[in-house]
Amino acid sequence: MGWEHTAREQRLAPFGEYRPEVYRVKVHDTFEQHRLRLAAALIHNGMSVSDFFLYSADYVLRHHRKLRRLRIVFRQGVRQIHAAVQAPIPSGFIEPESERDRRRREAVLRVCSWASRELHADITGDRP
C-alpha cells in the first residue's frame, strides 16, 4: 500500500468525527458462570449456609479433574438408590411411602458400604 492508497482513503472518508453507537449487553460466557452468579444472588437473598455448602460440593465434584473416579462411583450409587425406590410396590402394603423410605434407607446403606470399599481401594491402590 503506497502513498496514493492512503490519500484515496482520506478523500473517501466521511468528514467529522466517527463514534460508534455503544450498547451495553450482559453476556454470560458459560452456563456455569451464570449458575455462579445465581448462587451469589441467592446467598445475598438469604440462601442458607448448608444449601451453599451443597451447591459448592456439587460444583467441585462435577468439575475437578482428579475426582473423576469419585463421580463415577457416586453416579452408580445414585442409579442404585433410584432403582430401589422406583421398583414397584406390591398391593399388600398399607403405606407405600413408608416402604419406599425403608428401601431408600437400605439402598443408601448398601451404596455407602460399597462406595467406601471402592474408594478405599482407589486411594490405597489395593485392587483385587
C-alpha positions as CSV (number, residue, x, y, z in Angstrom):
1,M,0.0,0.0,0.0
2,G,1.5,3.2,-1.1
3,W,1.0,6.9,-0.6
4,E,-1.7,7.0,-3.3
5,H,-3.8,4.4,-1.4
6,T,-3.7,6.4,1.8
7,A,-4.5,9.7,0.0
8,R,-7.5,8.0,-1.7
9,E,-8.8,6.7,1.7
10,Q,-8.5,10.1,3.2
11,R,-10.5,11.6,0.3
12,L,-13.3,9.0,0.6
13,A,-13.5,9.2,4.4
14,P,-16.6,11.0,5.7
15,F,-16.0,14.4,7.3
16,G,-16.5,14.9,11.0
17,E,-15.9,12.6,14.0
18,Y,-16.9,9.0,13.9
19,R,-18.2,7.5,17.1
20,P,-19.7,4.0,17.2
21,E,-23.0,3.5,19.0
22,V,-22.4,1.8,22.3
23,Y,-24.9,-0.8,23.5
24,R,-24.4,-2.4,26.9
25,V,-25.4,-6.1,26.9
26,K,-24.8,-8.6,29.7
27,V,-23.3,-11.8,28.2
28,H,-22.8,-15.0,30.1
29,D,-19.7,-16.7,28.8
30,T,-20.8,-20.1,30.1
31,F,-23.8,-21.6,31.9
32,E,-21.5,-22.2,34.9
33,Q,-20.8,-18.5,35.2
34,H,-24.5,-17.9,35.1
35,R,-25.0,-20.5,37.8
36,L,-22.3,-18.9,40.0
37,R,-24.0,-15.5,39.6
38,L,-27.3,-17.0,40.5
39,A,-25.8,-18.7,43.6
40,A,-24.2,-15.4,44.7
41,A,-27.6,-13.7,44.3
42,L,-29.3,-16.5,46.3
43,I,-26.7,-16.1,49.1
44,H,-27.4,-12.3,49.0
45,N,-31.1,-13.0,49.2
46,G,-30.9,-15.5,52.1
47,M,-29.6,-18.8,50.9
48,S,-28.7,-20.9,53.9
49,V,-25.1,-22.0,54.6
50,S,-26.0,-25.7,54.3
51,D,-27.5,-25.0,50.8
52,F,-24.5,-23.1,49.7
53,F,-22.2,-25.9,51.0
54,L,-24.2,-28.5,49.0
55,Y,-24.0,-26.2,45.9
56,S,-20.2,-25.8,46.3
57,A,-19.7,-29.6,46.8
58,D,-21.8,-30.3,43.7
59,Y,-19.7,-27.8,41.7
60,V,-16.4,-29.3,42.9
61,L,-17.4,-32.9,42.3
62,R,-18.6,-32.0,38.8
63,H,-15.6,-30.1,37.7
64,H,-12.5,-31.3,39.5
65,R,-10.4,-33.5,37.1
66,K,-8.9,-35.6,39.9
67,L,-12.4,-36.5,41.2
68,R,-13.5,-38.4,38.1
69,R,-13.5,-41.8,39.7
70,L,-15.5,-40.4,42.6
71,R,-18.1,-39.0,40.2
72,I,-18.4,-42.4,38.6
73,V,-18.9,-44.2,41.9
74,F,-21.5,-41.6,43.0
75,R,-23.4,-41.9,39.8
76,Q,-23.6,-45.7,40.1
77,G,-24.8,-45.3,43.7
78,V,-27.4,-42.8,42.7
79,R,-28.7,-45.1,40.0
80,Q,-28.9,-48.0,42.5
81,I,-30.8,-45.8,45.0
82,H,-33.3,-44.6,42.3
83,A,-33.8,-48.1,41.1
84,A,-34.6,-49.3,44.6
85,V,-37.1,-46.5,45.3
86,Q,-38.8,-46.7,41.9
87,A,-39.3,-50.5,42.0
88,P,-43.0,-51.4,42.1
89,I,-44.5,-52.0,45.5
90,P,-46.9,-54.9,45.9
91,S,-50.5,-54.0,46.6
92,G,-50.5,-55.6,50.1
93,F,-48.8,-52.6,51.7
94,I,-51.0,-50.1,53.5
95,E,-48.4,-47.2,53.4
96,P,-46.4,-47.4,50.2
97,E,-44.4,-44.3,51.2
98,S,-43.0,-46.0,54.3
99,E,-41.9,-48.9,52.2
100,R,-40.2,-46.5,49.8
101,D,-38.4,-44.9,52.7
102,R,-37.3,-48.3,54.0
103,R,-36.0,-49.2,50.6
104,R,-34.2,-45.8,50.2
105,R,-32.5,-46.3,53.6
106,E,-31.4,-49.8,52.8
107,A,-30.1,-48.7,49.4
108,V,-28.2,-45.8,50.8
109,L,-26.5,-48.1,53.4
110,R,-25.7,-50.6,50.7
111,V,-24.2,-47.9,48.4
112,C,-22.3,-46.4,51.3
113,S,-20.6,-49.7,52.2
114,W,-19.9,-50.5,48.5
115,A,-18.7,-47.0,47.7
116,S,-16.4,-46.8,50.7
117,R,-14.7,-50.1,49.6
118,E,-14.4,-48.9,46.1
119,L,-12.9,-45.5,47.0
120,H,-10.7,-47.0,49.7
121,A,-9.3,-49.4,47.1
122,D,-8.7,-46.5,44.7
123,I,-6.9,-44.5,47.4
124,T,-4.7,-47.2,48.6
125,G,-4.2,-49.0,45.3
126,D,-5.4,-52.4,46.7
127,R,-7.4,-53.5,43.7
128,P,-8.4,-57.2,43.9
